[in-house]
Amino acid sequence: MNGTKAREGWTEKSPLPGGDIDVSAIASLTAELVGNYPFLSSAHANRLAHAYGTRASKLLGNAKSMADLGQSFGATLTESEVRYLMSMEWACTAEDVVWRRSKLGLRLSPPEIAAIDNWISRYSAASAASSVG
């Protein structure tokens, strides 16, 4: 080496965003989500708790019903979650959303994935147009 000492990596012990929760607390987080968002099924709340940890409520926001989460794409994936993945996890395509971020690719049909891609294209175009004018 060049005489410098390698620094110990800090990321090894740092949780990912939303990962600041012990695995044993997922059940209570799921119950909390169902309590705060009673329109969610337990399975949906559990998926969100596992996927987003303490940030799950951030993507749910002030929703009072499933309709408040926007378009439903299938497998409990909603417009609100896709918007969150685009803004917080840099998802740009349906492939990013269903394979790299949400891991729902095996549970969604090709037409459902195409609907996500179409929605992302429209949303991105609308966002670009509003930032120009």
C-alpha positions in Angstrom: 0.0 0.0 0.0 1.0 3.6 -0.1 1.5 4.0 3.6 -2.1 5.0 4.4 -4.2 2.9 6.6 -7.5 1.7 5.2 -10.4 3.1 7.1 -12.9 0.7 8.6 -16.2 0.8 6.6 -19.0 2.5 8.4 -21.8 1.0 6.3 -21.3 -2.5 7.6 -23.1 -1.6 10.8 -25.4 1.1 9.5 -29.0 0.2 8.7 -30.5 0.9 5.3 -33.3 3.6 5.3 -36.2 2.1 7.2 -34.0 -0.8 8.5 -33.6 0.8 11.9 -35.9 -1.9 13.4 -35.2 -5.3 14.8 -36.6 -8.2 12.8 -38.5 -9.3 15.9 -40.4 -6.0 15.8 -41.9 -6.5 12.3 -45.1 -8.1 13.7 -45.7 -5.1 16.0 -44.9 -2.7 13.1 -47.4 -4.6 10.9 -50.0 -4.3 13.7 -49.2 -0.6 14.0 -49.7 -0.1 10.2 -53.1 -1.9 10.3 -54.1 0.2 13.3 -53.1 3.5 11.6 -54.3 2.4 8.2 -57.3 0.1 8.8 -58.1 -0.3 5.1 -54.8 -2.3 4.7 -55.1 -6.1 4.9 -52.7 -7.7 7.3 -50.8 -9.3 4.4 -50.4 -5.9 2.7 -49.2 -4.2 5.9 -46.8 -7.1 6.5 -45.3 -6.8 3.0 -44.8 -3.1 3.5 -43.3 -3.6 7.0 -40.8 -6.2 5.6 -40.0 -4.1 2.5 -39.8 -0.6 4.0 -39.5 -1.0 7.7 -40.0 2.2 9.7 -40.5 4.1 6.4 -43.6 2.2 5.4 -45.9 4.9 6.9 -44.0 7.5 4.8 -45.2 6.0 1.5 -48.8 5.6 3.0 -48.8 9.2 4.1 -52.2 10.6 5.1 -54.2 7.9 3.2 -57.6 7.1 4.6 -58.6 4.5 2.0 -57.1 2.3 -0.7 -58.4 4.8 -3.2 -56.1 7.4 -1.6 -53.1 5.3 -2.6 -53.9 5.7 -6.2 -54.0 3.2 -9.0 -53.6 -0.5 -8.0 -51.3 -2.4 -10.2 -51.8 -5.9 -8.6 -50.1 -7.8 -5.8 -50.9 -4.9 -3.4 -48.6 -2.6 -5.4 -50.1 0.9 -5.6 -49.4 4.2 -7.3 -48.3 5.6 -3.9 -45.6 2.9 -3.5 -44.4 3.4 -7.1 -44.2 7.2 -6.5 -42.2 6.5 -3.3 -39.8 4.1 -5.1 -39.2 6.7 -7.8 -38.6 9.6 -5.4 -36.7 7.8 -2.6 -35.1 4.8 -4.3 -34.5 6.1 -7.8 -36.7 3.6 -9.6 -37.1 4.7 -13.3 -38.8 1.8 -14.9 -41.3 -1.0 -14.1 -38.3 -3.4 -14.1 -36.7 -1.3 -11.4 -40.0 -1.3 -9.4 -40.9 -5.0 -9.7 -37.5 -6.7 -9.7 -35.1 -4.5 -7.9 -37.2 -2.6 -5.4 -40.4 -4.3 -4.5 -39.5 -7.9 -5.6 -43.0 -8.4 -6.9 -42.0 -9.4 -10.4 -43.0 -13.0 -9.9 -46.5 -12.0 -8.6 -47.4 -9.6 -11.3 -48.5 -10.5 -14.9 -46.9 -9.0 -18.0 -49.9 -6.8 -18.6 -49.7 -5.5 -15.0 -46.0 -4.8 -15.4 -46.8 -3.0 -18.7 -49.4 -0.9 -16.8 -46.7 0.2 -14.3 -44.3 1.1 -17.2 -47.1 3.2 -18.8 -47.9 4.9 -15.6 -44.2 5.7 -15.0 -43.9 7.2 -18.5 -47.0 9.4 -18.0 -45.9 10.4 -14.5 -42.4 11.2 -15.6 -43.6 13.2 -18.6 -46.0 15.2 -16.4 -43.3 15.9 -13.8 -40.9 17.1 -16.5 -43.6 19.3 -18.1 -44.5 20.9 -14.7 -40.8 21.6 -13.9 -40.3 23.3 -17.2 -43.2 25.7 -17.1 
